Amino acid sequence: MVKLTHFDINQFAPFTVGFDRVFDRLVDYGNTNYETGGFPPYNIRKTDDFKHVIEIALAGFSKDEIDVVLTDGVLEIKSSNLPTSDKPKKLKDEDMQYSTDRNQWDLKMSPDGSTSFGQHTEDWRTSTLIHKGIAKRAFKRTFTLAEDVIVSGAVLKDGLLKVELERVVPEEKKPKVIKIK
């Protein structure tokens, strides 16, 4: 967490024009506690002078369980419809049903394969989880983008979400050679 202890914007006023939004964001960062924890881990790579890639490790997530939203220069990547904790939920009698063909108690499953504990695959019914080391819980990561950075795409492959960013420099901001008359 970054905490600004003293930041006087007024000392920059004589030298800056049009940086109000940048200063407002800096002050917001200083006044807000951003608790992201360490989940999910991520990398930010610079691939060339105008391109970056944010890589987020999301093992076990499908693209339907991830939302990537860009609003007013803030990129938000978050999970959707997941529990907020990995702690096991306590079983209740109404969660169970007796399976006569298997001669044992099972979790009640709806036709879509979900239970009151969430979605499960067929291998879940026939296997026993010895150790749970792959976290699959609710998360939210936010990244503030510069005004000239756009999101050019997002791909989830092999448990890694890659969000491609590109800096688009307008013609008026590109260097020009001025002829001397």
Beta strands, then each sheet from edge to edge (+ up, - down):
strand 1: 42-48
strand 2: 51-57
strand 3: 66-71
strand 4: 74-79
strand 5: 96-99
strand 6: 104-107
strand 7: 114-115
strand 8: 118-119
strand 9: 140-144
strand 10: 149-157
strand 11: 160-167
sheet 1: 1+ 2- 11+ 10-
sheet 2: 3+ 4- 9+
sheet 3: 5+ 6-
sheet 4: 7+ 8-
end
